[in-house]
Amino acid sequence: NSISTPATFNDTSSPQYQALDWMANSGDGADAIQSESTLGATPYIIQRYILAVLYYSTTGVGWNKQYDFLTNTNECEWGVGANNGFNVIDCNNDGFVTLINLWQNQLMGVIPTELVHLTNCTALDFLTNRLSGEVPVEITEMKLTYLNLGYNQLSGTVMPEYGNLVNLTYLMMDFNKLVGTIPPELGKLTQLSGWLSLEGNSLTGTIPQSFVGLTNATWIYLNQNDLTGSAEFLCDALKPVEGYGYTNVNSTSPLLELWVDREEVNCTCCNCCPVKGN
């Protein structure tokens, strides 16, 4: 299977063409890969190419920090400890990328579909950038346990395919430009132990009944949308520790905060929040 759509290489301004040109014609491209055979080098060539596509797709030249991207060092050494003390790239012992952390770095552009071919990657953090367009559905084919796309300019809907990411512990899509309803498939994310954050979008409809299955979540934020109906069924099923103006000292639930727009969604156990816009 192709890593990139072949037609993209016909456009010399495309991120795919630029990434391939860097790999083929720059001394910083494929020369950094060390392997005893071409076959052994192939997955590392693909990995390095994909990271270059990410760089060009998100206007890398305009990033706040370059984090050593597109230098002649191994990609696993790009941005070591450089993002507020965290690595920009994590790799496993075999040298394959497991995490990409580019939050708060002025990324502009779209999320490339090529990321799906980083088959060892389990975490993507693009928090607080200026990414736009729709999230490619291919992202939901990754083995992600952590996905943070909050505080960008992403459009489209909350895809039902997110429900395929059954190992997710965190899903943050807050403060984007998402529309449509919340798909019931998110109820399949029973391993969520941290955030499920969809706040600050333009989502409509009601909260899916399937959310009663999110029994491991600690924070669920659905406020600052245009949701209606009731969340009382979540009060009964998830029994959050803190409600509006009280603390449930007898609760053994991991759920600390459940936020909705309380003037639009009926919820006696929700901590927050006033109606959108107030």
N, C-alpha and C positions, 0 to 999 in steps of 0.2 A: 504494500500500500504506500501511496505517496505521503510524505510528511507535509508537503504544501501542494496546493492545487497547481498543476503545471502551468496554467495560463498566467499565474501571477508573475512568472519569470519573463514574460513578454513586456512587462512595464518596468523600465529601468528605475522608476521612482518608488516601486513597491518595496515594503520592508523585506519581503522574501528575496527579491533581486539584490538588494543592498546587503543582506546578510550573507547570501551566497558569494557575492563579489568580495566581501570581507574575508570569508573563509578561503576562497580560492586565490586571491591576489594580494592579501595582506600578510606580512610576516607574523602578525599577531593572531592570525586565524587558526588554521589547522596545524601550524608548526608547533604549537604548544602541546599537542597530543603525542604521548609516547606509548607505543605499543610494538610488540614483536611481529605483528602481522596486520595486514589491511583489514582482515575480518575482525580481529580483536579491536581495532581502532574504530570500526564503524559506529557502534553505539555512542562513543564519545564524540565523534564528528557530528552525529545527529544532535546530541545534547547541546553542543557548543553552538551549532547552527540555530537551534530553537531559542536559546538565550539571546542570540544576536537578533533574531526576528522580534523577540519581545522588546529589545532595546529600540529598534527602529520603528516598531508599531506604536510605541508610546513616546516618540519624539525624544529619544535618549539624550540628544545634544542639549536639550533644554532642562534636563533633570537638575534638581538642586545640588545633588552630589552624584558623581560618576561611579563611585564604588568600584573602581578598577575594571568596569565593564569594557570589553573589547580591547583588553591589553593582552600581552603575550604570556601572562601567568595562567595557571590552571583555573578554570571557572569556579572550582570549589574554594579558591582563595580570594575570590572577588568580594570585597566588603566584609572581611572578617572582623567582627566586633564593631563595625563602623556605624550601624544604625542604632544610636542611643544605647550602645553596649551590646546589641544583638547582631548576630550574623545576618548578612543580606542573603547569602546562599549557604544552606547546609547540605552536606553530602553524607552518604553512608560510607562504610569501609571500602566499598568497591568503586567509589568515586562517582556515584550517581546522585543527582540532585534530589533531595527530599523536601526542601523548603525554599521558597522565594519570599523574601520580606522586603518590600519596597514601599512601605508606608511613609506618608508625608514627604514625598520626593518629587512632586510636580510632574507626575506622569500625565501626558496628554495623548489621546488617541484611543485605540480600541484594544481589547484583550484578544490576542491572537489565538486561533484555533489550534495552532501547532503545540500548545502547551499540553494537550492531551497525550502527546507522545513522550512526555516525561513520566514514564511508567512507574517510577519509584517516588514521585513527588506526592506528599500527603498534606502539604500546607501551603496556602497562598494567602499573602497578606498585602493588599493594595489599598489599605485604609488611607483616607484623606489625600486624594489626588484629584485629577480632573479627567478621569477616564469617561468615555462617552460611548454611545451606541448600545447595542444589546449584548448581553453576556452570551457568548457562544454556547450552544447546547452541548458541545463536545466537553466542556468543563465538567459536566455531570457524569462523564464516563471515567473520570480520574478516581484514584483511590484516596480521596481527600478525607482527612479528619478535622481540618480547620480551613475555613473559607471566610475571609474578611474583605468585603468589597464596599464597606460603608463610606459615606461622605465622598461620593463621586458624582458624576452626572450621567449615570447609566439609565437607559430607557428600556422600554419593553415591559414584560410581565415577570412575575415570580413563576418560573417555569415549573410545571408538575414534575419534570425530570429531576429536580433537586431531591425528590424523594428517593432517587436511586443511590444517593450518597449515604448509605445506611450506617457508615462508620463516623459520620460527622459528630464532633463534640461541640463545635461552635459554628454558627451560621449568622453572619452579619451583612445585611443588605440595606442598612438604615441610611436615610437622607440621600436618596437618589431621586430619580424621576420615574419610578415604577408605577404602573397602572394595572387595572384589572382586579380580579379577586385573588384571595389566598387559596392555593390549591390544597385539597384535602390530603394529597400525597405527602405533604410535609409531616403529617402525623406518623409517617414511617420512620422518622428520624429519632428513634427511641434511645439512641446513644448520646443525644445532646445532653451534656452535663454543665455547659456554660451558658452562653448567650444564644437565644433566638431573637434577633433584632430586625424588625421590618419597619420600624418607626420612621416618620418623616418622609413618607411617599404619598401617593394619591390612590391608595388601594381602596376598593369598594366591596360591598357585599357583607357577609357575616363571617365570624370566626368558625373555621371548620370543626365539626364535632370530633374529628379524628385527633385533635390536639389533646384529648384526654390521655393519649398514649405517651405524652412527653413527660413521663414521670421522673426523669432524671435531671430535667432542666433546672437551672438556678435563677436565670433571668429571662423573662419573656416580655418583649417590648413591641406593642402593636399600636401605640398611640401616634398622634399626628398623622392620621389617615382619614378616610371618609367611611370607615366601617360603621355598621349599624347592628341592631339586634342585641343579643345577650351573651355574656360570658359566664353566667351563673353556673353552667355545667362544669366549667373549669374550677370554680370555687369548690364544688363538691368533689371533683375527681383529683385535683392536684393539691388542694388545701394549703395555699401559700402561708408562709410563716407570718407575714405582715400584711394587713389589710389597711383600708383607708381609716386612719385614726385609731388603730388598735394593733396589738401584737398577739398572735395566737401562740401562747407559751406552751401549749400541749401538742403543737404540730411537730411531726417528724419528717415533714416534706422537705426536700432540698430546695424547693422553690421559694426564693426570698422576695422577688418582685414580679408582679404581673401588672403591666401598664396598658391601659386602653384610654380612649377619650370618653370619660365617664358620663358626660352629658349626651353622648350619642350611643354608647354601648352600656347596657345595664350590667353592673358588676359591683357587688357589695364587698368583695374581697380584694379589689384592685387597689394598689397603693396610690395610683396616679392615673389620669392627669386631667386638667381642665380641657375644655373643648378646643379643638384645633384652631390656632390663630389667637388664642387668649394667653 
